[in-house]
Amino acid sequence: MTDRLQLRRGKPLAALALSALLAACGGGDELALEDTEPQTIFEQAERELDRGDADDAAQLFSEIERLYPYSEWAKRGLIMQAFSFHKDQDYENARAAAQRYIDFYPADEDAAYAQYLLALSYYDQIDQVGRDQGLTFQALQALRTVIERYPDSEYARSSILKFDLAFDHLAAKEMEIGRYYLLRGHYPAAINRFRAVVEEFQTTTHTPEALMRLVEAYLALGLADEAQTAGAILGYNFQSSPFYDDAFRQLNGQGLSPEARGSSWLRAVYDRTIKGRWL
C-alpha cells in the first residue's frame, strides 16, 4: 500500500460518531452509518485493517462508495476496498473493485496500483503448478497490462518478475503432462508437450529438460534424426546443463551423436539457433 493511500489520523473521533459507526458495523441501526461522515468511516476501516480484520475493512470502504458516490472519499475508499479484499484473499471482489477503479479513474495516479492489484488477484492463485491454468493466462494478461500501460510506475518491475514466474508455471504444466505421457509410453503425446515448451516457452528454465526428453522420446520411437537434432540444439544452447550430459549418454548409447539432421521442426529450430535467433 503506497504512502499516498494513507490519510492522516490526527483528529480523534468523537465518541458519539464512533459509537454510532461501531453499532452500524455490528448490525445495528443502518441509518447511523448513513449519517456518518465519510472520513469517519474511512478511518474506522483503516483501524479494522490495523487489527487484521480485512473483511470488515473492505465492507466499510464499500459503504463509502455506496453512501458518497463520485466523491474524493469514494475514490480513495474504492482503491482501499480492492486492497482490503485482496488482503482477505477474496480475489473475486478484489478484482471487481480494482476494475471499477480503473474504469472510473483511468487517469488517476493510483490506476497503476489498481491494475497491479487486479493482476495480483490472479497471480496469487497460481502458486501450485496443478491449478487451473486459465488463471495463469489471466494473470499474464493483467501483468502485461501493468508493464505496457504503466512502464514507469513502481509496479512495473514487480510485474515483470511475476510475469516471468507465471510464464514459467505454464511451461512447468506442459512438462508435468509430458513426463506423464512419457512414463506411460505415449510418446507422440509426450513429444507434443515438450515441443510446446521448446517453441512457445523457450525462455523458461524448462527448455533444457524438454530437449532432453525429446531425445528420449524420439529414440524410443526409433527416430534418430529428430533425437540427434534435439541433442544438437541442447548442446548448442545448454552444453553445461546436466540435461545435456543425460541426452549425450542416451545418444551415445545407440551409437549416435548430437548433430542436426533431417528436415523436421527441430531442424528449423536448430537453424534459427545457429543464426542467433533462438531467444
N, C-alpha and C positions, 0 to 999 in steps of 0.2 A: 504494500500500500504506500503510495507516494506521499510526501510531505504536504503537497498541495491539497490532498484529500482530507487532511486533518484540520478541524476547526478549533479555534481557541475555546477553552473551557473555563475561562477566568471567572465568570459570574456564577455564584451558586444558585441553584434552582430554588424558587420559592417553595416552601413546604406544601402549600395547598396545591400548586401545579404538579409537583412531583407525586403527591398522594393521588391526585385525580388520574395521572398518567399510569401509575402502577395499578390502580384499580381497573383501568381500561385494559391494560396488558393482561391482567389476571382474569379477564372475562366479566368485569363489572359493567358499569354503565358506559355504553359506547359513545354517548354524547360527551362524556368527559374528555375522551380522546379527541373528538371533533372540535372541542373548544380549546384545545391546547395549541400553543404556538409551535410552528414547525421547527424552530431552533431547539425548543424544549424536547420535542420528540427525537430529533436528531441526536442530541447529546445523551438522552437516555439510551438510544440504540447503541451509541458508542460504548456506553457503560456495560451494556449487555455483551458486547464484543469483548471488552476487557475481562469480563467474568467468564468468558469462554462459551457463552450461550449464543452462538452464531445464528441459530434458527429464530429465536426471539428478536434478535437484532435485525435480521432480514425482514421479518414481519413489520417491525416498526418503521424501517426505512421505506417499505412498500406503502405504509399508511401515509407517509408524507407525499408520495406520488399521487395517492388517491385523493387526499384532502386538499392539497395545494398544487394542482397540476400546472405545468408550464412556469412554475416559479423557480428561482435560483435554488431554493432548498430542495425542490423536487428533482432538479438535475443532479445535485450533489447526493441526494438520497438514492437516486437510481443507480449511480455507479457503486455506491456503498452496498446497495441491495445485491448487485451482482457479486461483489466481493464476499459478502456475508453468506450468500447461498453457496458459493464455491467453497468457502471455508467449512461449511456444514456438509460438504460433499453432496449437495443437492444440485447435481450438474445440469439437469434439465432446466430448472428455474434459473440457474446462473446464466445459462446460455440465453434464455428468453430475456432476462433483464439486460444483459450485455448487448444483445441485438437491438433492443429498444433504444438503448443509449446511442448506439451507432446510427440508428435510423433518425432519431430526434435531433442529435447534436453531432453531425458528421464532421463539422469543422472545429469542434471543441478540442482543447489541448488534451483532454483525457479520453478522446476517442481511440487513441492508440492503446491505452490501457484497457478499455472495454473490449477491443478486438483481441488483445492478448489474453484477457480473462476468458473470452469465448473459446479461443484456441486451447487454453489450459483445461477447459471443461471437457474437451475431447481427449486431450493428451493424457490427463491424469487417470484415464480409464484403460489405458493400453499398456500397463506395466507388466502384463503377462502375455507371452507370445501366443498362447492358445485362445485369447479372447477374440471377439468379433472383429475382423479386420476392417469392417466398414467404419468403425470408429477411428482406425488408424488413417484411412483415406481422408476422413473429415478433418482430423487433426492436421494432416499435412496441408490441406487446402486452407484452413484457417491460419496456420502458421505462415504459410506463403503470403497470405494477405497482409499480415503484420510486416513481413520482410519487404514486400514490394510497395505497400502503401505508406509505410512509416519507416523508411530505411534509416533515418537519423534519430529515431526515438530510442529511449533507454531499453526498450523491449526487443529491439531488432536482433541484437547479438544472442540473447537468450533464445529467441525464436529460431535462429539459425541452428544453434546447438540441438534444440529439441526436434527440429525438422530432421536433422541427420539421424538422431536416435529413432525417431518414428519410421523413417525410411529403412533403417536397419531392421526394425521389427518386421516389416513386410518381407524383407529378404529372409529373415530367420524363419518365418512361417513357411515360405517356399522350401527352404532347406529341411524343415521338420517333416513336411509331407513327402519330399523327395526321398529322404532317408527311409521313411516308412515303406514306400514302394520298392526301393532298392533292396531292403532287407527281405522282402517277400518275393523277390524275383520278378517284379513287374517293371522291367527295365525301360520300355518305351515311356510309361507314365513317369518314372523317375527322371528320365532324360528331359522330359518337358519341363519339369520343375527346376532342374539345375540349369537348363538353358535360359529360363526366365531370369534367374539370378545373374547369369553372365551377360545377358543382353539388356536387361532393364535395371538391374541393381549392381552394376559393375563397380560402383564407387564404395560399396559397403564392405564390411570386414568378412563377409561370407563368400566372396568371389573365389579365393584360393581353394577353399574346400569344394565349392561347386565344380570347379575344373577337375579336381582330383576325383570326385565322384563320377564325373562324366567319363574319365579314363576307365574307371572301374566298370561302369555300366556298358560302355561300348566294347570293352574287352569281353565282357560276359556274353555279348551278342555276336562276337566274332568280327566286329567292325574295326579293323586295325587302323585304317586311315584316320577315322574320326578320333580314336583313342590317342594316336600319336600326335595329332594336331592339338587336341586338348592339352596334352602334356607339353607341347611346344609353347603354347600360349602361357601356360602356368610357369614354365621355366623362364620365359622372356620377361614376365612381369613380377613373378614372385619366387625367384630362384632360392631365396633364403628362407622360404616358408617350409615348415615340416611337411606340409601337404605336397610340396614338390618332391621331396625325398620319397614319400609314400608312392606317388604316381610314377616316379622313375623306377622304383623297385618293381612295381606291377608290370610296367612295360618291359623292363629288362628281363623279368622272369619269363616272358614269352618271346624273348629274342628281338625285342623292338626297342626303339629309342624315340625320344621326343623330337618330332620334326613335322613340319607342315606337309600334309599330303592330301590328295583328293580335291574335291570341289564342294564340300559340304558347307553348311552355315558356319561351322567353326573355321574353315579356311578363310571365309570372308572376315571373320573376327581377327584372325591372325594377320591378314593383310592390312587391316586397319591398325593393328598393333604396331607393326614394324614401320608404318608410316607416321607413327606418333599421334594417332588419333584414338588411342584406347580410352582415355578418360574424357 
